[in-house]
Amino acid sequence: MVNIKATAYKRIFSVNRHIADTIIQLDSNRKLPKSPKDKKSAVNTSKDAPRINNLDLRRSTVLKDTIRDTTKRPIKILNDTNRVRSTVIDTTKSGSDLDTEIKDIADSVFNDLKTGMSYRIGNARVSYGDFELDAEYIRIDRKKKLIYASGRRDPRTGRYIGRPISKQGKDEPIVSDSLLFNYETKRGHIWNISTQQDGNFISKGQAKKLNEDEVALANVIFSACDKPTRGEDPDYGIVITRGIAEPKRIISGPAYLMIEGIPLPIGVPFGFFPKTNSRTSGVLLPTFGEDATLGFFLRDFGYYIGLSDYADLTNMGTYYSNGSYEVSSALDYMKRYKYSGGLKLSYGSHNYALPGDPPSRDFHIDWRHQQNPSASPGSTFSASVNAGTSSYYQNNPASNNYNLQTLTQNSLASSIAYSRTWAGTPFNLTTSLSHSQDLVRKTVSLTLPDINFSMTSINPFDKKDRVDEQKWYQKITMAYTMQASNSIRSVPESQLFKSETFTKRLQNGIQHNVPIGVNFNLFDYFQFSGSMNYTDRWYFQSVRQRFARADSLVTDTVPGFTRVGNYSLNASLSTRLYGLLNFKNSKLMAIRHVITPNIGFSYTPDYSGLNRPYNRLIVSNATVPYPVIYQRYSIYQSSLYGGPSGGKQAGISFSVDNNLEAKLRPKSTDTVQQNRKINLIQSLSFSTFYNFAADSFNLSPISASGHLGLFKDKINVSFSGIFDPYVNRVYDSITNGQVIPYRRTINRYTWQEGKLPKLVSFSFAVSGSLNPAVFHPSPNANAAANGLTLATANPQQRQNLAMLNSDPAAYMDFNIPWNLVLNYNFSYSNQYISSQRANTIMLSGDLSLTKAWKIQFNTNYDFAVGQLSSATSFAIYRDLHCWDLSIQWLPFGYYKSYNVTLRVKSQILQALKLSKRSDYTNNVNFNQ
């Protein structure tokens, strides 16, 4: 008879039980000698004695006991809160190699010296060299060099727990129902395995370890479904009836596809599955389909090249039966803590026209580059290039998965920038190359390059070692900015790469700006601000105008260096006025009104006189019967930074801003009992300017603007308007037999005629995004979102981010039950003889019907026209765990279409999908 006695530290708790009763239930192959009947185990049931199931059995801190095993007395295992596992050293074999090589710990230990069998029960662990094994039950046969491990059935839940988890070297851990391993030959047999590597899961069946590098497989399931990690059957997979697993690949014999446990008549006689921790090159399988215009197609076939651990190259192509084709090459690269990015070049040739007509050729360049801020302190480099022919997205809709926002965009923009700051100095440098493209007008604007060198504000008259308070002149600040640019504006796409575009249409110049200012308080209640600004412009070309004939104006570009400068003076005085209205015996405690008036003076000389050398007057050499025509112009009027503004200005500006907020008493249910503040009006301002130097119309139009936030700033409301203070008369004229009204403004104020200024322009906008996370924010979610970057993300997170960037429409957050985005815009313009109105609303959002169903919508409605936008779309998403079902529908308009896609979530098996699509290219009005 062999007994086990467990003792808990501080609170004694003893259990005496026959070891045979414990082991025989787990290992039916090995039966221990029956022990005679003992007395019933004495169990301490006092309140201070904890249950044995609640013992904190930790592997981390183990103090080994030396126990001499005999057949005449029980084994004693001491357990306490700091030492919960024990190992048994066989004193009869002390000094043997086996005891020094095999290390084991467990809750309960038993060694049979006669048979050479050792038993480890309860959270057992055995390690031998680079082999590690965890299980609920482990049996060690020292004579045959075998280790057997299995779990056990939980008597309370009936679930099989404590499954063996084995690991050898750097291999991924393997979970199984049971295993038998020869630790000398390193061969073994595994039943119902479950392991994963790089998103691949192998489960079920049997595995037999042949040697250190090869494992024989039988009836295992290869899948990208993660259900095997939870002990469940995968939703789908490839059943490998016979195969050999090597460190970098799995060689399969006959294999077939299984979905939801149902074998399908789709199989292969042999197969090859890559299994490697590094990037591996390989063929990309295409998808098949039909386009109503281009014919049958093979889409996205190509070759993937794993260049290194930092970069990979994906080459893909699409071919249509009518001779059209698309090719693309995408390079993705990333070096952790340094930089990341991707470059994609695309080209397409499509025969949308009649047979024999030339195809439409398009190209596109997409480059993104991001540098880690800590990679090179003081300097940053970034790139965001999105350029190509204006018809690329319309002729290549599949390149962006028929994304509606991409198809309907009107412009493209690019920027490549480098910035540099010098530590300890106020200087910084920024240089950039930029591109903008109008897809409707098919024009391109380039800036090659734009250089900005600046010095932040300094106090030239202040002392570094000053200890007393600043004097007024020590508060004077000075800054400097230099901007140099070389640009081409609004060039047609067809003329962009012609030589005369860069020789005749290129504009360049350098602009210097020096602002000098001072700020200080007056009489403790007023804030005074004064400034002087000087701007100097350098040009390397200017324009000359002349009349070639009586009414034919010719403009010539003349090379040569010229410069022009101008200055302006400004001063302002502001203060704040507070008003407070208190309430008693009410939830409303008080209302506070803050008024911020500002009065300013500005002066700018007159730079429009003919005494300035850059202002010219031209007169036509017309003769009878043609009238004489004259015209004034500036030689800088078409230059990059323009010239000095005309007209003398010396006047006073007025502005007043209002802020209104309320304070509420806390609710009785509020445990913090803290007062609440609510912004009733965040800003309501009025402004105008009176020019004393003008001979008429001295007062500028009065402008008003304001904004406020509703529902704790969840909804933003803004409005603005312009009031005309002058009297306007409307008259009729007759031209070509038609009555045409026209307006004449009179130098007379409206209040002189007993009227208020007329509202000539008004705009009103409401925008916001509402969802449960907005009303009940989670601080942990915000911290996690702010802390996750490409540099800090783990490989799985970076893989998910890359997948999201490549196809944003494929991502759907089912954790948010509903989300609504609202944008409402109203504008009104009155020109006295005509008026215009615009009244539109844009709604988009999604609703999770269940944890797996989500509905998404996006629409615009024009109240003036009374119809929905043609860009209205609906989508339905179904989360099928390992699969995604998406239905996208555009019910009407130019892009009328639908798309139903069922695909695997795993990025490894993206080619495994089923699609049914009706493209907008099938519409009868396409390409008309």
DRENDO-867317 format. One line per 10 residues: number of its first residue (from 1); their letters; for each residue z, x, y of C-alpha. Coordinates in steps of 0.25 Angstrom, whole numbers, plus 2048, in hexadecimal, padded with zeros to 3 digits. Layout:
# DRENDO-867317
NUM = a = Z:X:Y | ...;
# end
This chain:
# DRENDO-867317
1 = mvnikatayk = 800:800:800 | 7FC:805:80E | 802:7FE:81A | 7FE:7FF:829 | 809:7FF:833 | 805:7FE:842 | 810:800:84D | 80E:7FD:85C | 815:805:866 | 821:800:86D;
11 = rifsvnrhia = 820:7F2:867 | 821:7F4:857 | 817:7EB:84F | 815:7EE:841 | 80B:7E9:837 | 80C:7ED:828 | 7FF:7E9:820 | 7F8:7ED:814 | 7EC:7F6:818 | 7E5:7F1:80C;
21 = dtiiqldsnr = 7E5:7E3:812 | 7DF:7E8:81E | 7D4:7F1:819 | 7CF:7E9:80D | 7CB:7DE:817 | 7C2:7E7:81E | 7BD:7F0:813 | 7BA:7E9:806 | 7B4:7F5:800 | 7C1:7FD:800;
31 = klpkspkdkk = 7CD:7F6:7FA | 7DB:7FD:7FB | 7E6:7FC:7F1 | 7EE:7EF:7F2 | 7FB:7F1:7F8 | 807:7EA:7F3 | 80D:7DE:7FA | 815:7E2:806 | 81E:7DA:80E | 819:7D2:819;
41 = savntskdap = 816:7DA:825 | 821:7DA:82F | 81B:7D6:83D | 823:7D8:84A | 820:7CB:851 | 829:7CD:85D | 824:7CA:86B | 824:7D8:86E | 81B:7DC:863 | 80C:7DB:866;
51 = rinnldlrrs = 802:7D6:85C | 7FA:7E1:855 | 7ED:7DC:85A | 7F1:7DF:868 | 7F4:7ED:866 | 7EC:7F6:86F | 7E4:7FF:866 | 7DD:809:86D | 7D5:815:869 | 7D6:81D:875;
61 = tvlkdtirdt = 7E4:822:873 | 7E7:826:864 | 7F3:82E:85F | 7F0:832:850 | 7FC:830:846 | 7FC:839:83A | 7FF:830:82E | 801:835:820 | 7FA:82B:817 | 801:829:809;
71 = tkrpikilnd = 800:81D:800 | 80F:81C:800 | 812:818:80E | 80A:810:819 | 802:815:824 | 808:814:831 | 800:813:83E | 806:813:84B | 800:80B:857 | 804:80A:865;
81 = tnrvrstvid = 7FE:807:872 | 7FA:816:874 | 7F6:819:866 | 7EF:80E:85E | 7E6:815:854 | 7EA:81F:849 | 7E3:828:840 | 7E7:82D:833 | 7E7:83B:82E | 7E7:83D:81F;
91 = ttksgsdldt = 7F1:848:81D | 7EC:84A:80F | 7DE:84F:815 | 7E3:855:822 | 7DA:860:826 | 7CE:85A:820 | 7C1:859:828 | 7C1:84A:827 | 7CE:847:82E | 7C9:851:839;
101 = eikdiadsvf = 7BB:84A:83B | 7BE:83B:839 | 7C6:835:845 | 7CB:827:844 | 7D5:81D:84B | 7D8:80F:847 | 7E3:804:849 | 7E6:805:83A | 7E4:811:830 | 7E4:813:821;
111 = ndlktgmsyr = 7E1:81F:819 | 7DF:81E:80A | 7E1:82D:805 | 7DD:82A:7F7 | 7D0:824:7F9 | 7CD:82B:806 | 7CB:81E:80E | 7D0:81C:81C | 7D0:80F:823 | 7D1:80C:832;
121 = ignarvsygd = 7D4:7FE:837 | 7D3:7F8:845 | 7CC:7FE:850 | 7C8:80A:848 | 7C1:816:84C | 7BB:822:844 | 7B3:82E:849 | 7AD:839:842 | 7A5:843:84A | 79B:83B:853;
131 = feldaeyiri = 79D:82F:84B | 7A7:824:850 | 7AA:817:84A | 7B3:80B:84F | 7B6:7FF:846 | 7C1:7F5:842 | 7C1:7FB:834 | 7BD:809:82F | 7BE:80F:821 | 7BC:81E:81F;
141 = drkkkliyas = 7B9:823:811 | 7BC:832:812 | 7B7:835:804 | 7A9:82F:806 | 7A8:832:815 | 7A6:824:818 | 7AB:81B:824 | 7AA:80C:823 | 7AD:803:82F | 7AD:7F4:832;
151 = grrdprtgry = 7B3:7E9:83B | 7BB:7DE:837 | 7BC:7CF:838 | 7C5:7CA:843 | 7CE:7C0:83C | 7D0:7B8:849 | 7C2:7B7:84E | 7BA:7BA:841 | 7B1:7C4:848 | 7AE:7D1:843;
161 = igrpiskqgk = 7B5:7DB:84C | 7B6:7EA:84C | 7A8:7EE:848 | 7A5:7FC:846 | 7A0:804:852 | 79A:811:84E | 794:81C:856 | 78E:82A:853 | 78C:834:85E | 784:82F:86A;
171 = depivsdsll = 77E:823:862 | 781:815:867 | 78D:80E:860 | 78A:805:854 | 791:7F8:851 | 791:7F3:843 | 798:7EA:839 | 79B:7F5:830 | 797:803:82D | 798:80E:822;
181 = fnyetkrghi = 797:81D:827 | 797:82A:820 | 79D:834:82A | 798:840:822 | 789:83C:820 | 78A:834:82D | 782:828:825 | 787:81A:826 | 784:80B:824 | 786:801:82F;
191 = wnistqqdgn = 785:7F2:82E | 782:7E8:839 | 780:7F3:844 | 780:7F1:853 | 77C:7FC:85C | 774:7FD:869 | 76D:808:871 | 766:806:87F | 766:7F7:87E | 761:7F7:86F;
201 = fiskgqakkl = 76A:7F0:865 | 76A:7F2:856 | 772:7E8:84E | 774:7E2:840 | 76F:7E8:833 | 773:7F5:82D | 772:803:831 | 774:810:828 | 776:81D:82E | 76D:827:827;
211 = nedevalanv = 771:833:82F | 775:837:83D | 767:833:843 | 762:828:83A | 768:81A:837 | 761:810:82E | 760:802:833 | 75E:7F5:82B | 75C:7E7:830 | 762:7EB:83E;
221 = ifsacdkptr = 75E:7E3:84B | 758:7EB:857 | 75A:7E3:864 | 75D:7E4:873 | 767:7D8:872 | 775:7DD:874 | 77C:7D2:86B | 77F:7DB:860 | 789:7E2:869 | 791:7D5:868;
231 = gedpdygivi = 78F:7D3:859 | 784:7C9:85B | 776:7C8:855 | 76B:7CD:85F | 762:7C2:865 | 756:7CA:861 | 752:7D7:85B | 749:7DF:851 | 74E:7DF:843 | 74C:7ED:83D;
241 = trgiaepkri = 74C:7EB:82E | 74C:7FA:82B | 74D:806:835 | 752:813:838 | 75A:816:845 | 759:824:84B | 75F:829:858 | 753:826:861 | 74C:81B:859 | 74C:810:84E;
251 = isgpaylmie = 741:810:844 | 73F:802:83E | 738:7FD:832 | 735:7EE:831 | 73B:7E6:83D | 73A:7D8:842 | 73E:7D0:84F | 74A:7C7:84E | 74E:7BD:859 | 75B:7B5:858;
261 = giplpigvpf = 75D:7B9:84A | 74F:7B4:846 | 745:7BE:840 | 737:7BD:846 | 72B:7C0:83F | 728:7CC:849 | 72A:7D9:842 | 725:7E8:841 | 724:7F1:835 | 72B:7FC:83C;
271 = gffpktnsrt = 730:7FF:84A | 736:80A:854 | 742:807:85D | 745:812:867 | 754:815:868 | 757:820:872 | 761:823:87D | 755:829:886 | 749:823:88B | 73D:821:881;
281 = sgvllptfge = 72F:820:884 | 727:814:87E | 71C:80A:87E | 71F:7FD:886 | 719:7F0:87F | 711:7E7:887 | 712:7D8:889 | 706:7CE:886 | 702:7C2:88E | 6F7:7BC:896;
291 = datlgfflrd = 6F4:7BA:8A4 | 6EB:7AF:8A9 | 6E3:7B8:8B2 | 6E3:7C6:8AC | 6E3:7C2:89D | 6EB:7C7:892 | 6F4:7D3:894 | 6FD:7DE:88E | 708:7E0:899 | 711:7EB:89B;
301 = fgyyiglsdy = 70D:7F4:88F | 710:803:892 | 718:80F:88F | 726:813:893 | 72A:822:895 | 738:827:895 | 736:833:89E | 744:837:89E | 752:832:8A0 | 750:830:8AE;
311 = adltnmgtyy = 742:82A:8AF | 738:821:8A7 | 72A:81D:8A8 | 724:80F:8A4 | 715:80D:8A4 | 710:7FF:8A2 | 703:7F8:8A2 | 6FD:7EA:8A1 | 6EF:7E6:89D | 6E8:7D9:89F;
321 = sngsyevssa = 6DC:7D4:897 | 6D3:7D3:8A3 | 6D4:7E2:8A6 | 6E0:7E1:8B0 | 6EB:7EB:8AE | 6F9:7EF:8B4 | 6FF:7FD:8B2 | 70D:802:8B7 | 715:80E:8B6 | 724:80E:8B9;
331 = ldymkrykys = 72D:81A:8BA | 73C:818:8BA | 746:823:8BD | 755:825:8BF | 75E:830:8C0 | 76D:82C:8C0 | 774:82F:8CD | 767:834:8D3 | 75C:82A:8D5 | 754:81E:8CE;
341 = gglklsygsh = 747:817:8D0 | 73A:813:8CA | 72B:814:8CD | 721:80A:8C9 | 712:80B:8CB | 709:7FF:8C7 | 6FB:7FC:8C8 | 6F3:7EF:8C4 | 6E4:7EB:8C3 | 6E2:7DC:8C1;
351 = nyalpgdpps = 6D5:7D4:8C0 | 6D9:7C7:8C6 | 6CB:7C5:8CC | 6BE:7C1:8C6 | 6B8:7CA:8BB | 6B1:7D6:8C1 | 6B9:7D6:8CE | 6C2:7E2:8D0 | 6D0:7E1:8CC | 6DC:7E1:8D5;
361 = rdfhidwrhq = 6E3:7EE:8D5 | 6F2:7F0:8D9 | 6FD:7FA:8D8 | 70B:7FB:8DB | 716:805:8DD | 725:803:8DB | 72F:80E:8DD | 73E:80D:8DF | 747:819:8E0 | 756:819:8E3;
371 = qnpsaspgst = 75F:825:8E5 | 76D:826:8E2 | 775:828:8EF | 77E:832:8E9 | 772:83A:8E3 | 76F:841:8F0 | 779:83F:8FB | 773:83E:909 | 765:83B:904 | 75F:82F:8FD;
381 = fsasvnagts = 751:82B:8F8 | 74C:81D:8F5 | 73F:817:8F2 | 73A:808:8F0 | 72B:807:8EF | 724:7FA:8ED | 715:7FB:8F0 | 708:7F7:8EB | 6FC:7EE:8ED | 6FF:7E1:8F3;
391 = syyqnnpasn = 6F9:7D9:8E7 | 701:7E1:8DC | 70C:7D7:8D9 | 702:7CB:8DA | 6F8:7D2:8D0 | 703:7D8:8C7 | 70E:7CD:8C6 | 712:7D1:8B9 | 717:7DF:8BE | 723:7D8:8C4;
401 = nynlqtltqn = 725:7CD:8BA | 71F:7C3:8C3 | 72A:7C4:8CD | 728:7BA:8D7 | 72F:7C1:8E3 | 726:7CD:8E0 | 719:7C5:8DF | 71C:7BE:8ED | 721:7CA:8F5 | 719:7CD:902;
411 = slassiaysr = 71C:7DB:904 | 720:7E8:8FE | 728:7F4:903 | 72C:802:8FF | 735:80D:904 | 737:81B:900 | 743:821:908 | 74B:82E:909 | 757:830:912 | 760:83B:915;
421 = twagtpfnlt = 76D:83D:91C | 774:84A:920 | 783:849:91E | 78B:84C:92A | 780:849:934 | 77B:83D:93A | 76D:83F:936 | 765:838:92B | 757:837:927 | 74F:82C:920;
431 = tslshsqdlv = 740:82D:91C | 738:822:915 | 72B:81D:910 | 729:80E:911 | 71E:804:90D | 71C:7F5:910 | 711:7EC:90B | 70D:7DE:90F | 708:7D8:902 | 702:7CC:90A;
441 = rktvsltlpd = 6FA:7D4:914 | 6F8:7DF:90A | 6FC:7EA:915 | 705:7F6:913 | 70E:7FE:91D | 713:80C:91A | 71D:815:920 | 71A:824:91C | 725:828:91F | 730:823:928;
451 = infsmtsinp = 73B:82D:92C | 748:82A:933 | 751:834:938 | 75E:830:93F | 76B:834:944 | 777:82B:944 | 77F:828:950 | 787:833:956 | 791:835:961 | 78B:841:969;
461 = fdkkdrvdeq = 796:841:973 | 7A2:840:969 | 7AA:84B:964 | 7AD:84D:955 | 7BB:852:958 | 7BE:846:961 | 7CC:840:95F | 7CE:837:96B | 7C6:82A:96D | 7B7:82A:970;
471 = kwyqkitmay = 7B3:82A:97E | 7A7:821:982 | 79D:82C:983 | 7A1:831:975 | 79D:824:96F | 78F:826:973 | 786:826:966 | 778:82C:964 | 76F:82A:958 | 761:82F:955;
481 = tmqasnsirs = 756:829:94C | 748:82F:949 | 73E:826:942 | 730:82B:93E | 726:823:936 | 718:824:931 | 712:816:92D | 706:80D:92A | 707:7FF:92D | 700:7F3:927;
491 = vpesqlfkse = 6F5:7FA:920 | 6ED:7F1:916 | 6EE:7F5:908 | 6E0:7F8:906 | 6E0:803:911 | 6EE:809:90E | 6E8:815:907 | 6DD:818:910 | 6DD:825:918 | 6DB:81E:926;
501 = tftkrlqngi = 6E8:816:923 | 6F1:823:924 | 6E9:82A:92F | 6E7:81E:939 | 6F1:814:936 | 6FD:81D:934 | 708:81B:93F | 713:825:941 | 71E:828:94B | 72C:82D:94E;
511 = qhnvpigvnf = 737:825:955 | 744:82B:95B | 74F:822:95F | 75C:827:966 | 767:81C:968 | 773:820:971 | 77E:816:971 | 78D:814:975 | 797:80A:971 | 7A5:807:977;
521 = nlfdyfqfsg = 7AF:7FC:97A | 7B1:7F7:988 | 7BF:7F1:98C | 7C2:7EF:97D | 7BA:7E2:97C | 7AC:7E6:97E | 7A2:7EF:976 | 798:7F7:97E | 78C:7FD:978 | 781:805:97F;
531 = smnytdrwyf = 775:80C:97A | 768:813:97E | 75D:815:974 | 751:81E:975 | 745:81D:96D | 739:827:96C | 72D:825:964 | 723:830:960 | 715:82C:95B | 709:834:956;
541 = qsvrqrfara = 6FF:82A:959 | 6FD:81F:964 | 6F3:814:967 | 6E8:812:972 | 6E1:805:975 | 6D4:802:97C | 6CA:7F7:97E | 6BD:7FB:977 | 6B6:7EE:97C | 6BA:7E3:985;
551 = dslvtdtvpg = 6C4:7DD:97C | 6C4:7E7:970 | 6D2:7EF:96F | 6D1:7FC:968 | 6DE:803:963 | 6DE:812:960 | 6E8:81B:95A | 6EA:828:961 | 6F1:834:95A | 6FB:83C:962;
561 = ftrvgnysln = 70A:83E:964 | 710:834:96E | 71E:830:971 | 726:825:978 | 734:822:97B | 73D:817:980 | 74C:814:982 | 755:808:984 | 763:805:989 | 76D:7FB:983;
571 = aslstrlygl = 77B:7F7:986 | 784:7EC:981 | 792:7E6:982 | 798:7DD:978 | 7A6:7D7:974 | 7AC:7CC:96B | 7B2:7BF:96F | 7BC:7B8:965 | 7BF:7A9:964 | 7C9:7A4:95B;
581 = lnfknsklma = 7CC:795:957 | 7D9:793:94F | 7DB:786:946 | 7E9:781:941 | 7EC:779:934 | 7DE:77B:92F | 7D6:783:925 | 7CF:789:930 | 7D8:794:937 | 7CE:798:942;
591 = irhvitpnig = 7C0:79A:947 | 7BD:7A7:94E | 7B1:7A9:957 | 7AC:7B7:95B | 7A2:7B9:966 | 79B:7C6:968 | 793:7C7:975 | 78A:7D2:978 | 783:7D6:985 | 779:7E1:986;
601 = fsytpdysgl = 770:7E9:990 | 763:7F0:98C | 759:7F7:994 | 74B:7FC:98F | 741:802:999 | 733:7FC:99B | 729:804:992 | 71D:7FB:993 | 718:800:9A1 | 70B:806:9A2;
611 = nrpynrlivs = 712:812:9A8 | 716:816:99A | 70B:81F:994 | 70B:818:987 | 707:80A:98D | 6F8:808:990 | 6EF:7FE:996 | 6E1:7FC:992 | 6D6:7F4:998 | 6C9:7EF:992;
621 = natvpypviy = 6BC:7F3:999 | 6B7:7E5:998 | 6AB:7E0:9A1 | 6A7:7D2:9A5 | 6A8:7C8:99E | 6B3:7CF:996 | 6C1:7CF:99D | 6C9:7DB:99F | 6D4:7DD:995 | 6E0:7E6:996;
631 = qrysiyqssl = 6EC:7E9:98D | 6F8:7F2:98D | 6FD:7F9:980 | 706:804:97C | 701:810:974 | 70D:80E:96B | 70B:800:968 | 706:802:95A | 70F:80E:957 | 719:80F:94C;
641 = yggpsggkqa = 725:80D:955 | 71E:806:960 | 721:80A:96F | 72C:806:979 | 72D:7F7:97C | 727:7F2:989 | 72F:7EB:994 | 73B:7EF:99B | 748:7E9:996 | 755:7E9:99D;
651 = gisfsvdnnl = 75E:7DD:999 | 76B:7D8:993 | 76D:7D2:985 | 776:7C7:981 | 77C:7C4:973 | 787:7BD:96E | 78C:7BC:95F | 795:7B2:959 | 79E:7B2:94D | 7A6:7A6:948;
661 = eaklrpkstd = 7B0:7A7:93C | 7BB:79E:937 | 7C8:7A1:930 | 7CD:798:925 | 7DB:797:91F | 7DC:79B:910 | 7DC:790:906 | 7E9:78C:8FF | 7E3:791:8F2 | 7E0:79E:8F7;
671 = tvqqnrkinl = 7EA:7A8:8F1 | 7E7:7B3:8FC | 7E9:7AA:908 | 7DF:7B1:910 | 7D8:7AB:91C | 7C9:7A9:91B | 7BE:7AC:925 | 7B1:7A5:926 | 7A5:7A9:92F | 7A0:79C:935;
681 = iqslsfstfy = 795:7A4:93D | 793:7B3:93B | 78A:7B5:946 | 784:7AC:951 | 77D:7B5:95C | 775:7B2:969 | 76D:7BD:971 | 763:7BF:97C | 75E:7C9:986 | 75B:7C9:995;
691 = nfaadsfnls = 751:7D3:99A | 753:7D5:9A9 | 747:7DE:9AA | 73D:7D3:9A6 | 736:7CC:9B0 | 737:7BF:9A9 | 73C:7B9:99C | 749:7C2:99D | 751:7BA:992 | 74D:7BD:984;
701 = pisasghlgl = 74D:7B1:979 | 75B:7AE:975 | 75E:7B1:966 | 769:7AB:95D | 76D:7AF:94F | 778:7AD:945 | 77C:7AD:937 | 788:7A8:92E | 78C:7A8:920 | 790:79C:917;
711 = fkdkinvsfs = 798:79B:90B | 79E:7A9:90D | 791:7AF:911 | 78A:7AB:905 | 780:7A3:90E | 77A:7AA:91A | 775:7A2:926 | 76E:7A8:931 | 766:7A3:93D | 75F:7A8:94A;
721 = gifdpyvnrv = 758:7A2:956 | 751:7A6:962 | 751:79D:96F | 747:79E:97A | 74E:79D:988 | 741:79B:990 | 739:78F:993 | 72C:78D:98C | 721:784:98F | 716:77F:986;
731 = ydsitngqvi = 708:77C:98B | 6FB:778:985 | 6ED:77F:986 | 6E0:77C:981 | 6D8:786:979 | 6CB:783:972 | 6CE:774:973 | 6DC:775:96D | 6E9:773:974 | 6F2:77F:971;
741 = pyrrtinryt = 700:780:976 | 706:78C:97C | 714:791:981 | 718:797:98E | 726:79D:991 | 72B:79B:99F | 735:7A5:9A5 | 740:79A:9A6 | 74C:797:99D | 74E:78B:996;
751 = wqegklpklv = 75C:788:99B | 756:788:9A9 | 74F:77B:9A4 | 75B:775:99E | 757:779:98F | 75D:783:985 | 755:78F:980 | 74B:78A:975 | 74C:78E:967 | 73F:795:963;
761 = sfsfavsgsl = 743:79C:956 | 74E:799:94B | 751:79E:93D | 75B:799:933 | 75E:7A0:925 | 767:79D:91A | 769:7A7:90E | 772:7A9:903 | 775:7AC:8F5 | 77F:7A3:8ED;
771 = npavfhpspn = 784:7A6:8DF | 792:7A5:8D9 | 794:7B4:8DA | 793:7B3:8E9 | 79E:7A9:8EA | 7A7:7B0:8E0 | 7A3:7BF:8E1 | 7A8:7C9:8D7 | 7AC:7D6:8DD | 7AA:7DD:8D0;
781 = anaaangltl = 79B:7D8:8D0 | 799:7DE:8DE | 79F:7EB:8DB | 797:7EC:8CE | 78A:7E9:8D5 | 78C:7F3:8E0 | 790:7FE:8D7 | 784:7FD:8CD | 779:806:8D1 | 76E:80D:8C9;
791 = atanpqqrqn = 777:81A:8CA | 783:813:8C5 | 77D:80A:8BB | 77E:80D:8AC | 771:80E:8A4 | 771:7FF:89F | 773:7FB:8AE | 768:803:8B3 | 75F:7FE:8A8 | 763:7F0:8AC;
801 = lamlnsdpaa = 760:7F3:8BB | 753:7F9:8B7 | 74F:7EC:8B0 | 753:7E4:8BB | 74B:7EC:8C5 | 73F:7EB:8BD | 740:7DC:8BB | 74A:7D5:8C4 | 745:7C7:8C0 | 74A:7CA:8B2;
811 = ymdfnipwnl = 759:7CB:8B6 | 761:7BF:8B7 | 770:7BF:8BA | 776:7B3:8B1 | 784:7B7:8B6 | 781:7AF:8C3 | 781:7A0:8C1 | 779:79D:8CD | 773:7A3:8D9 | 76C:79D:8E5;
821 = vlnynfsysn = 765:7A5:8F0 | 762:79D:8FD | 759:7A1:909 | 756:797:913 | 74E:79A:920 | 74A:791:92C | 742:796:938 | 73D:78F:944 | 734:795:94F | 730:78D:95C;
831 = qyissqrant = 725:793:965 | 725:786:96E | 716:783:96A | 719:784:95B | 725:785:951 | 726:78B:943 | 731:788:938 | 734:78E:92B | 73E:788:922 | 73F:78E:914;
841 = imlsgdlslt = 74A:790:909 | 74A:799:8FD | 753:797:8F1 | 755:79F:8E5 | 75F:7A0:8DB | 763:79E:8CC | 76C:796:8C4 | 773:799:8B6 | 773:78D:8AE | 77B:794:8A3;
851 = kawkiqfntn = 77E:7A2:8A0 | 770:7A4:89A | 767:79B:8A3 | 764:79D:8B1 | 75A:796:8BB | 754:79E:8C7 | 74C:798:8D2 | 745:79D:8DF | 73E:795:8E9 | 73B:793:8F8;
861 = ydfavgqlss = 739:786:900 | 732:784:90D | 737:778:914 | 72C:779:91E | 721:778:914 | 72A:770:90A | 726:778:8FD | 72C:782:8F4 | 727:790:8F4 | 71D:794:8EA;
871 = atsfaiyrdl = 727:79F:8E6 | 730:795:8DF | 735:79A:8D2 | 73E:796:8C7 | 744:79E:8BB | 74C:79B:8AF | 754:7A6:8A8 | 75A:7A6:89A | 763:7B1:895 | 761:7B2:886;
881 = hcwdlsiqwl = 76B:7BE:885 | 761:7C8:880 | 755:7C0:885 | 751:7BB:893 | 749:7AE:895 | 743:7AC:8A3 | 73A:7A1:8A8 | 734:7A3:8B6 | 72C:798:8BD | 724:797:8CA;
891 = pfgyyksynv = 721:789:8CB | 716:789:8D6 | 70F:791:8E0 | 706:79E:8DF | 70F:7A4:8D5 | 711:798:8CC | 714:79D:8BE | 71F:79E:8B3 | 725:7A8:8AA | 72D:7A7:89D;
901 = tlrvksqilq = 733:7B4:897 | 73C:7B6:88C | 740:7C5:88A | 74A:7CE:885 | 754:7D3:88F | 755:7E1:88A | 74C:7EB:892 | 749:7F2:885 | 741:7E6:87F | 73B:7E1:88C;
911 = alklskrsdy = 72E:7DF:885 | 734:7D5:87C | 732:7C8:884 | 72A:7BB:884 | 723:7B6:890 | 71B:7AA:894 | 715:7AB:8A2 | 70C:7A3:8AC | 709:7AD:8B7 | 705:7A9:8C5;
921 = tnnvnfnq = 6F8:7B0:8C2 | 6F4:7A4:8BA | 6F4:79B:8C6 | 6E6:796:8CA | 6E9:79B:8D9 | 6EC:7A9:8D5 | 6E4:7B4:8DB | 6DD:7AA:8E5;
# end
